[in-house]
Amino acid sequence: MAELLSGIYAIGEQGEKWMTQLLRERQVPPDKEIAQAEGFLTGPGSMEDLELFFYDS
């Protein structure tokens, strides 16, 4: 659970940096960086895997 929360926090921090960059410089982050952030958060699994993470018996 700590790893999941850490990943969510890291993505949130990056999102704040991108938002600041967008507001100050009117510059959108590169698509590649956004895709890497999404891949980091979702990983190679699926929504079904996430359910197993929480309800693993």
mmJSON file of the N, C-alpha and C atoms, coordinates in Angstrom:
{"data_MODEL":{"atom_site":{
"group_PDB":["ATOM","ATOM","ATOM","ATOM","ATOM","ATOM","ATOM","ATOM","ATOM","ATOM","ATOM","ATOM","ATOM","ATOM","ATOM","ATOM","ATOM","ATOM","ATOM","ATOM","ATOM","ATOM","ATOM","ATOM","ATOM","ATOM","ATOM","ATOM","ATOM","ATOM","ATOM","ATOM","ATOM","ATOM","ATOM","ATOM","ATOM","ATOM","ATOM","ATOM","ATOM","ATOM","ATOM","ATOM","ATOM","ATOM","ATOM","ATOM","ATOM","ATOM","ATOM","ATOM","ATOM","ATOM","ATOM","ATOM","ATOM","ATOM","ATOM","ATOM","ATOM","ATOM","ATOM","ATOM","ATOM","ATOM","ATOM","ATOM","ATOM","ATOM","ATOM","ATOM","ATOM","ATOM","ATOM","ATOM","ATOM","ATOM","ATOM","ATOM","ATOM","ATOM","ATOM","ATOM","ATOM","ATOM","ATOM","ATOM","ATOM","ATOM","ATOM","ATOM","ATOM","ATOM","ATOM","ATOM","ATOM","ATOM","ATOM","ATOM","ATOM","ATOM","ATOM","ATOM","ATOM","ATOM","ATOM","ATOM","ATOM","ATOM","ATOM","ATOM","ATOM","ATOM","ATOM","ATOM","ATOM","ATOM","ATOM","ATOM","ATOM","ATOM","ATOM","ATOM","ATOM","ATOM","ATOM","ATOM","ATOM","ATOM","ATOM","ATOM","ATOM","ATOM","ATOM","ATOM","ATOM","ATOM","ATOM","ATOM","ATOM","ATOM","ATOM","ATOM","ATOM","ATOM","ATOM","ATOM","ATOM","ATOM","ATOM","ATOM","ATOM","ATOM","ATOM","ATOM","ATOM","ATOM","ATOM","ATOM","ATOM","ATOM","ATOM","ATOM","ATOM","ATOM","ATOM","ATOM","ATOM","ATOM","ATOM"],
"id":[1,2,3,4,5,6,7,8,9,10,11,12,13,14,15,16,17,18,19,20,21,22,23,24,25,26,27,28,29,30,31,32,33,34,35,36,37,38,39,40,41,42,43,44,45,46,47,48,49,50,51,52,53,54,55,56,57,58,59,60,61,62,63,64,65,66,67,68,69,70,71,72,73,74,75,76,77,78,79,80,81,82,83,84,85,86,87,88,89,90,91,92,93,94,95,96,97,98,99,100,101,102,103,104,105,106,107,108,109,110,111,112,113,114,115,116,117,118,119,120,121,122,123,124,125,126,127,128,129,130,131,132,133,134,135,136,137,138,139,140,141,142,143,144,145,146,147,148,149,150,151,152,153,154,155,156,157,158,159,160,161,162,163,164,165,166,167,168,169,170,171],
"type_symbol":["N","C","C","N","C","C","N","C","C","N","C","C","N","C","C","N","C","C","N","C","C","N","C","C","N","C","C","N","C","C","N","C","C","N","C","C","N","C","C","N","C","C","N","C","C","N","C","C","N","C","C","N","C","C","N","C","C","N","C","C","N","C","C","N","C","C","N","C","C","N","C","C","N","C","C","N","C","C","N","C","C","N","C","C","N","C","C","N","C","C","N","C","C","N","C","C","N","C","C","N","C","C","N","C","C","N","C","C","N","C","C","N","C","C","N","C","C","N","C","C","N","C","C","N","C","C","N","C","C","N","C","C","N","C","C","N","C","C","N","C","C","N","C","C","N","C","C","N","C","C","N","C","C","N","C","C","N","C","C","N","C","C","N","C","C","N","C","C","N","C","C"],
"label_atom_id":["N","CA","C","N","CA","C","N","CA","C","N","CA","C","N","CA","C","N","CA","C","N","CA","C","N","CA","C","N","CA","C","N","CA","C","N","CA","C","N","CA","C","N","CA","C","N","CA","C","N","CA","C","N","CA","C","N","CA","C","N","CA","C","N","CA","C","N","CA","C","N","CA","C","N","CA","C","N","CA","C","N","CA","C","N","CA","C","N","CA","C","N","CA","C","N","CA","C","N","CA","C","N","CA","C","N","CA","C","N","CA","C","N","CA","C","N","CA","C","N","CA","C","N","CA","C","N","CA","C","N","CA","C","N","CA","C","N","CA","C","N","CA","C","N","CA","C","N","CA","C","N","CA","C","N","CA","C","N","CA","C","N","CA","C","N","CA","C","N","CA","C","N","CA","C","N","CA","C","N","CA","C","N","CA","C","N","CA","C","N","CA","C","N","CA","C","N","CA","C"],
"label_alt_id":[null,null,null,null,null,null,null,null,null,null,null,null,null,null,null,null,null,null,null,null,null,null,null,null,null,null,null,null,null,null,null,null,null,null,null,null,null,null,null,null,null,null,null,null,null,null,null,null,null,null,null,null,null,null,null,null,null,null,null,null,null,null,null,null,null,null,null,null,null,null,null,null,null,null,null,null,null,null,null,null,null,null,null,null,null,null,null,null,null,null,null,null,null,null,null,null,null,null,null,null,null,null,null,null,null,null,null,null,null,null,null,null,null,null,null,null,null,null,null,null,null,null,null,null,null,null,null,null,null,null,null,null,null,null,null,null,null,null,null,null,null,null,null,null,null,null,null,null,null,null,null,null,null,null,null,null,null,null,null,null,null,null,null,null,null,null,null,null,null,null,null],
"label_comp_id":["MET","MET","MET","ALA","ALA","ALA","GLU","GLU","GLU","LEU","LEU","LEU","LEU","LEU","LEU","SER","SER","SER","GLY","GLY","GLY","ILE","ILE","ILE","TYR","TYR","TYR","ALA","ALA","ALA","ILE","ILE","ILE","GLY","GLY","GLY","GLU","GLU","GLU","GLN","GLN","GLN","GLY","GLY","GLY","GLU","GLU","GLU","LYS","LYS","LYS","TRP","TRP","TRP","MET","MET","MET","THR","THR","THR","GLN","GLN","GLN","LEU","LEU","LEU","LEU","LEU","LEU","ARG","ARG","ARG","GLU","GLU","GLU","ARG","ARG","ARG","GLN","GLN","GLN","VAL","VAL","VAL","PRO","PRO","PRO","PRO","PRO","PRO","ASP","ASP","ASP","LYS","LYS","LYS","GLU","GLU","GLU","ILE","ILE","ILE","ALA","ALA","ALA","GLN","GLN","GLN","ALA","ALA","ALA","GLU","GLU","GLU","GLY","GLY","GLY","PHE","PHE","PHE","LEU","LEU","LEU","THR","THR","THR","GLY","GLY","GLY","PRO","PRO","PRO","GLY","GLY","GLY","SER","SER","SER","MET","MET","MET","GLU","GLU","GLU","ASP","ASP","ASP","LEU","LEU","LEU","GLU","GLU","GLU","LEU","LEU","LEU","PHE","PHE","PHE","PHE","PHE","PHE","TYR","TYR","TYR","ASP","ASP","ASP","SER","SER","SER"],
"label_asym_id":["A","A","A","A","A","A","A","A","A","A","A","A","A","A","A","A","A","A","A","A","A","A","A","A","A","A","A","A","A","A","A","A","A","A","A","A","A","A","A","A","A","A","A","A","A","A","A","A","A","A","A","A","A","A","A","A","A","A","A","A","A","A","A","A","A","A","A","A","A","A","A","A","A","A","A","A","A","A","A","A","A","A","A","A","A","A","A","A","A","A","A","A","A","A","A","A","A","A","A","A","A","A","A","A","A","A","A","A","A","A","A","A","A","A","A","A","A","A","A","A","A","A","A","A","A","A","A","A","A","A","A","A","A","A","A","A","A","A","A","A","A","A","A","A","A","A","A","A","A","A","A","A","A","A","A","A","A","A","A","A","A","A","A","A","A","A","A","A","A","A","A"],
"label_entity_id":["1","1","1","1","1","1","1","1","1","1","1","1","1","1","1","1","1","1","1","1","1","1","1","1","1","1","1","1","1","1","1","1","1","1","1","1","1","1","1","1","1","1","1","1","1","1","1","1","1","1","1","1","1","1","1","1","1","1","1","1","1","1","1","1","1","1","1","1","1","1","1","1","1","1","1","1","1","1","1","1","1","1","1","1","1","1","1","1","1","1","1","1","1","1","1","1","1","1","1","1","1","1","1","1","1","1","1","1","1","1","1","1","1","1","1","1","1","1","1","1","1","1","1","1","1","1","1","1","1","1","1","1","1","1","1","1","1","1","1","1","1","1","1","1","1","1","1","1","1","1","1","1","1","1","1","1","1","1","1","1","1","1","1","1","1","1","1","1","1","1","1"],
"label_seq_id":[1,1,1,2,2,2,3,3,3,4,4,4,5,5,5,6,6,6,7,7,7,8,8,8,9,9,9,10,10,10,11,11,11,12,12,12,13,13,13,14,14,14,15,15,15,16,16,16,17,17,17,18,18,18,19,19,19,20,20,20,21,21,21,22,22,22,23,23,23,24,24,24,25,25,25,26,26,26,27,27,27,28,28,28,29,29,29,30,30,30,31,31,31,32,32,32,33,33,33,34,34,34,35,35,35,36,36,36,37,37,37,38,38,38,39,39,39,40,40,40,41,41,41,42,42,42,43,43,43,44,44,44,45,45,45,46,46,46,47,47,47,48,48,48,49,49,49,50,50,50,51,51,51,52,52,52,53,53,53,54,54,54,55,55,55,56,56,56,57,57,57],
"pdbx_PDB_ins_code":[null,null,null,null,null,null,null,null,null,null,null,null,null,null,null,null,null,null,null,null,null,null,null,null,null,null,null,null,null,null,null,null,null,null,null,null,null,null,null,null,null,null,null,null,null,null,null,null,null,null,null,null,null,null,null,null,null,null,null,null,null,null,null,null,null,null,null,null,null,null,null,null,null,null,null,null,null,null,null,null,null,null,null,null,null,null,null,null,null,null,null,null,null,null,null,null,null,null,null,null,null,null,null,null,null,null,null,null,null,null,null,null,null,null,null,null,null,null,null,null,null,null,null,null,null,null,null,null,null,null,null,null,null,null,null,null,null,null,null,null,null,null,null,null,null,null,null,null,null,null,null,null,null,null,null,null,null,null,null,null,null,null,null,null,null,null,null,null,null,null,null],
"Cartn_x":[0.823,0.0,0.871,1.967,2.871,3.459,3.758,4.31,3.291,2.034,0.981,0.825,0.773,0.635,1.842,3.021,4.234,4.184,3.71,3.583,2.581,1.454,0.438,0.996,1.716,2.313,3.317,4.141,5.151,4.49,3.418,2.704,2.067,1.534,0.956,1.989,3.17,4.257,4.648,4.765,5.129,4.034,2.784,1.67,1.702,2.061,2.175,3.291,4.395,5.501,5.058,4.348,3.879,2.873,1.999,1.004,1.682,2.684,3.435,4.115,4.718,5.375,4.361,3.191,2.156,1.696,1.502,1.01,2.067,3.308,4.372,4.884,5.143,5.82,4.899,3.652,2.698,3.254,3.937,4.569,4.006,3.473,2.908,4.042,3.986,5.038,5.034,6.194,6.273,5.39,4.808,3.945,4.669,5.953,6.725,6.784,6.962,7.016,5.668,4.601,3.268,3.028,3.403,3.235,4.062,5.271,6.106,5.481,4.914,4.262,3.051,2.262,1.104,1.545,2.603,3.115,3.65,4.27,4.788,3.652,2.573,1.456,0.678,0.405,-0.428,0.373,1.624,2.454,1.95,2.492,2.112,0.809,0.223,-0.973,-2.252,-3.353,-4.672,-5.509,-6.724,-7.622,-7.925,-7.971,-8.209,-7.055,-5.839,-4.686,-4.771,-5.303,-5.444,-6.419,-7.492,-8.449,-7.772,-6.936,-6.209,-5.25,-4.67,-3.757,-4.468,-5.695,-6.424,-7.12,-7.577,-8.393,-7.713,-6.404,-5.654,-5.848,-6.248,-6.495,-5.39],
"Cartn_y":[-1.182,0.0,1.252,1.202,2.353,2.649,1.6,1.8,2.475,2.073,2.677,4.155,4.473,5.868,6.696,6.106,6.804,7.126,6.184,6.407,7.499,7.484,8.521,9.885,9.954,11.221,11.727,10.824,11.218,11.78,11.162,11.656,13.009,13.175,14.463,15.573,15.276,16.262,16.672,15.683,15.984,16.809,16.477,17.241,18.7,18.937,20.316,21.067,20.4,21.031,21.39,20.456,20.718,21.865,21.927,22.997,24.348,24.405,25.646,26.066,25.099,25.371,25.887,25.301,25.723,27.151,27.477,28.807,29.889,29.587,30.593,30.772,29.65,29.698,29.387,29.044,28.653,27.508,26.591,25.477,24.16,23.354,22.058,21.037,20.117,19.107,18.196,17.67,16.766,15.527,15.061,13.878,12.669,12.55,11.408,11.398,12.569,12.648,12.283,12.733,12.4,10.895,10.304,8.862,8.079,8.546,7.868,7.954,9.101,9.26,8.338,8.259,7.364,5.911,5.547,4.184,3.847,4.819,4.614,4.343,5.101,4.955,3.669,3.363,2.203,0.918,1.011,-0.187,-1.141,-2.349,-3.313,-4.048,-3.81,-4.537,-3.954,-4.437,-3.991,-3.633,-3.195,-2.871,-4.116,-5.271,-6.508,-6.791,-6.466,-6.648,-5.735,-4.539,-3.603,-4.154,-4.776,-5.387,-6.493,-7.289,-8.34,-7.752,-6.6,-5.94,-5.607,-5.109,-4.696,-5.852,-6.844,-7.901,-9.26,-9.269,-10.53,-11.237,-12.498,-13.221,-14.178],
"Cartn_z":[0.0,0.0,0.0,0.739,0.788,-0.591,-1.348,-2.691,-3.603,-3.483,-4.293,-3.955,-2.671,-2.257,-2.669,-2.598,-3.017,-4.509,-5.3,-6.74,-7.066,-6.361,-6.571,-6.196,-5.092,-4.657,-5.695,-6.22,-7.213,-8.469,-8.912,-10.091,-9.794,-8.594,-8.204,-8.194,-7.667,-7.648,-9.065,-9.944,-11.33,-11.994,-11.71,-12.263,-11.831,-10.572,-10.086,-10.812,-11.068,-11.804,-13.22,-13.868,-15.225,-15.248,-14.24,-14.19,-14.001,-13.137,-12.94,-14.237,-14.92,-16.2,-17.22,-17.233,-18.174,-17.886,-16.622,-16.268,-16.454,-16.135,-16.235,-17.656,-18.311,-19.61,-20.785,-20.491,-21.542,-22.387,-21.707,-22.402,-21.863,-22.764,-22.406,-22.307,-21.33,-21.233,-22.461,-22.809,-23.966,-23.778,-24.864,-24.821,-24.247,-24.555,-24.066,-22.539,-21.923,-20.464,-19.844,-20.469,-19.962,-20.058,-21.173,-21.355,-20.338,-20.046,-19.053,-17.664,-17.334,-16.031,-15.923,-16.98,-16.977,-16.859,-17.581,-17.506,-16.131,-15.477,-14.124,-13.156,-13.294,-12.365,-12.621,-13.868,-14.167,-14.26,-14.668,-14.759,-15.824,-15.827,-16.854,-16.54,-15.376,-14.964,-15.531,-14.989,-15.43,-14.207,-14.434,-13.325,-12.491,-13.124,-12.393,-11.427,-11.837,-10.961,-9.749,-9.94,-8.831,-7.794,-8.248,-7.328,-6.519,-7.152,-6.437,-5.408,-5.706,-4.776,-3.471,-3.571,-2.375,-1.668,-2.418,-1.828,-1.867,-1.896,-1.909,-0.576,-0.634,0.623,0.952],
"occupancy":[1.0,1.0,1.0,1.0,1.0,1.0,1.0,1.0,1.0,1.0,1.0,1.0,1.0,1.0,1.0,1.0,1.0,1.0,1.0,1.0,1.0,1.0,1.0,1.0,1.0,1.0,1.0,1.0,1.0,1.0,1.0,1.0,1.0,1.0,1.0,1.0,1.0,1.0,1.0,1.0,1.0,1.0,1.0,1.0,1.0,1.0,1.0,1.0,1.0,1.0,1.0,1.0,1.0,1.0,1.0,1.0,1.0,1.0,1.0,1.0,1.0,1.0,1.0,1.0,1.0,1.0,1.0,1.0,1.0,1.0,1.0,1.0,1.0,1.0,1.0,1.0,1.0,1.0,1.0,1.0,1.0,1.0,1.0,1.0,1.0,1.0,1.0,1.0,1.0,1.0,1.0,1.0,1.0,1.0,1.0,1.0,1.0,1.0,1.0,1.0,1.0,1.0,1.0,1.0,1.0,1.0,1.0,1.0,1.0,1.0,1.0,1.0,1.0,1.0,1.0,1.0,1.0,1.0,1.0,1.0,1.0,1.0,1.0,1.0,1.0,1.0,1.0,1.0,1.0,1.0,1.0,1.0,1.0,1.0,1.0,1.0,1.0,1.0,1.0,1.0,1.0,1.0,1.0,1.0,1.0,1.0,1.0,1.0,1.0,1.0,1.0,1.0,1.0,1.0,1.0,1.0,1.0,1.0,1.0,1.0,1.0,1.0,1.0,1.0,1.0,1.0,1.0,1.0,1.0,1.0,1.0],
"B_iso_or_equiv":[0.0,0.0,0.0,0.0,0.0,0.0,0.0,0.0,0.0,0.0,0.0,0.0,0.0,0.0,0.0,0.0,0.0,0.0,0.0,0.0,0.0,0.0,0.0,0.0,0.0,0.0,0.0,0.0,0.0,0.0,0.0,0.0,0.0,0.0,0.0,0.0,0.0,0.0,0.0,0.0,0.0,0.0,0.0,0.0,0.0,0.0,0.0,0.0,0.0,0.0,0.0,0.0,0.0,0.0,0.0,0.0,0.0,0.0,0.0,0.0,0.0,0.0,0.0,0.0,0.0,0.0,0.0,0.0,0.0,0.0,0.0,0.0,0.0,0.0,0.0,0.0,0.0,0.0,0.0,0.0,0.0,0.0,0.0,0.0,0.0,0.0,0.0,0.0,0.0,0.0,0.0,0.0,0.0,0.0,0.0,0.0,0.0,0.0,0.0,0.0,0.0,0.0,0.0,0.0,0.0,0.0,0.0,0.0,0.0,0.0,0.0,0.0,0.0,0.0,0.0,0.0,0.0,0.0,0.0,0.0,0.0,0.0,0.0,0.0,0.0,0.0,0.0,0.0,0.0,0.0,0.0,0.0,0.0,0.0,0.0,0.0,0.0,0.0,0.0,0.0,0.0,0.0,0.0,0.0,0.0,0.0,0.0,0.0,0.0,0.0,0.0,0.0,0.0,0.0,0.0,0.0,0.0,0.0,0.0,0.0,0.0,0.0,0.0,0.0,0.0,0.0,0.0,0.0,0.0,0.0,0.0],
"pdbx_formal_charge":[null,null,null,null,null,null,null,null,null,null,null,null,null,null,null,null,null,null,null,null,null,null,null,null,null,null,null,null,null,null,null,null,null,null,null,null,null,null,null,null,null,null,null,null,null,null,null,null,null,null,null,null,null,null,null,null,null,null,null,null,null,null,null,null,null,null,null,null,null,null,null,null,null,null,null,null,null,null,null,null,null,null,null,null,null,null,null,null,null,null,null,null,null,null,null,null,null,null,null,null,null,null,null,null,null,null,null,null,null,null,null,null,null,null,null,null,null,null,null,null,null,null,null,null,null,null,null,null,null,null,null,null,null,null,null,null,null,null,null,null,null,null,null,null,null,null,null,null,null,null,null,null,null,null,null,null,null,null,null,null,null,null,null,null,null,null,null,null,null,null,null],
"auth_seq_id":[1,1,1,2,2,2,3,3,3,4,4,4,5,5,5,6,6,6,7,7,7,8,8,8,9,9,9,10,10,10,11,11,11,12,12,12,13,13,13,14,14,14,15,15,15,16,16,16,17,17,17,18,18,18,19,19,19,20,20,20,21,21,21,22,22,22,23,23,23,24,24,24,25,25,25,26,26,26,27,27,27,28,28,28,29,29,29,30,30,30,31,31,31,32,32,32,33,33,33,34,34,34,35,35,35,36,36,36,37,37,37,38,38,38,39,39,39,40,40,40,41,41,41,42,42,42,43,43,43,44,44,44,45,45,45,46,46,46,47,47,47,48,48,48,49,49,49,50,50,50,51,51,51,52,52,52,53,53,53,54,54,54,55,55,55,56,56,56,57,57,57],
"auth_comp_id":["MET","MET","MET","ALA","ALA","ALA","GLU","GLU","GLU","LEU","LEU","LEU","LEU","LEU","LEU","SER","SER","SER","GLY","GLY","GLY","ILE","ILE","ILE","TYR","TYR","TYR","ALA","ALA","ALA","ILE","ILE","ILE","GLY","GLY","GLY","GLU","GLU","GLU","GLN","GLN","GLN","GLY","GLY","GLY","GLU","GLU","GLU","LYS","LYS","LYS","TRP","TRP","TRP","MET","MET","MET","THR","THR","THR","GLN","GLN","GLN","LEU","LEU","LEU","LEU","LEU","LEU","ARG","ARG","ARG","GLU","GLU","GLU","ARG","ARG","ARG","GLN","GLN","GLN","VAL","VAL","VAL","PRO","PRO","PRO","PRO","PRO","PRO","ASP","ASP","ASP","LYS","LYS","LYS","GLU","GLU","GLU","ILE","ILE","ILE","ALA","ALA","ALA","GLN","GLN","GLN","ALA","ALA","ALA","GLU","GLU","GLU","GLY","GLY","GLY","PHE","PHE","PHE","LEU","LEU","LEU","THR","THR","THR","GLY","GLY","GLY","PRO","PRO","PRO","GLY","GLY","GLY","SER","SER","SER","MET","MET","MET","GLU","GLU","GLU","ASP","ASP","ASP","LEU","LEU","LEU","GLU","GLU","GLU","LEU","LEU","LEU","PHE","PHE","PHE","PHE","PHE","PHE","TYR","TYR","TYR","ASP","ASP","ASP","SER","SER","SER"],
"auth_asym_id":["A","A","A","A","A","A","A","A","A","A","A","A","A","A","A","A","A","A","A","A","A","A","A","A","A","A","A","A","A","A","A","A","A","A","A","A","A","A","A","A","A","A","A","A","A","A","A","A","A","A","A","A","A","A","A","A","A","A","A","A","A","A","A","A","A","A","A","A","A","A","A","A","A","A","A","A","A","A","A","A","A","A","A","A","A","A","A","A","A","A","A","A","A","A","A","A","A","A","A","A","A","A","A","A","A","A","A","A","A","A","A","A","A","A","A","A","A","A","A","A","A","A","A","A","A","A","A","A","A","A","A","A","A","A","A","A","A","A","A","A","A","A","A","A","A","A","A","A","A","A","A","A","A","A","A","A","A","A","A","A","A","A","A","A","A","A","A","A","A","A","A"],
"auth_atom_id":["N","CA","C","N","CA","C","N","CA","C","N","CA","C","N","CA","C","N","CA","C","N","CA","C","N","CA","C","N","CA","C","N","CA","C","N","CA","C","N","CA","C","N","CA","C","N","CA","C","N","CA","C","N","CA","C","N","CA","C","N","CA","C","N","CA","C","N","CA","C","N","CA","C","N","CA","C","N","CA","C","N","CA","C","N","CA","C","N","CA","C","N","CA","C","N","CA","C","N","CA","C","N","CA","C","N","CA","C","N","CA","C","N","CA","C","N","CA","C","N","CA","C","N","CA","C","N","CA","C","N","CA","C","N","CA","C","N","CA","C","N","CA","C","N","CA","C","N","CA","C","N","CA","C","N","CA","C","N","CA","C","N","CA","C","N","CA","C","N","CA","C","N","CA","C","N","CA","C","N","CA","C","N","CA","C","N","CA","C","N","CA","C","N","CA","C","N","CA","C"],
"pdbx_PDB_model_num":[1,1,1,1,1,1,1,1,1,1,1,1,1,1,1,1,1,1,1,1,1,1,1,1,1,1,1,1,1,1,1,1,1,1,1,1,1,1,1,1,1,1,1,1,1,1,1,1,1,1,1,1,1,1,1,1,1,1,1,1,1,1,1,1,1,1,1,1,1,1,1,1,1,1,1,1,1,1,1,1,1,1,1,1,1,1,1,1,1,1,1,1,1,1,1,1,1,1,1,1,1,1,1,1,1,1,1,1,1,1,1,1,1,1,1,1,1,1,1,1,1,1,1,1,1,1,1,1,1,1,1,1,1,1,1,1,1,1,1,1,1,1,1,1,1,1,1,1,1,1,1,1,1,1,1,1,1,1,1,1,1,1,1,1,1,1,1,1,1,1,1]
}}}
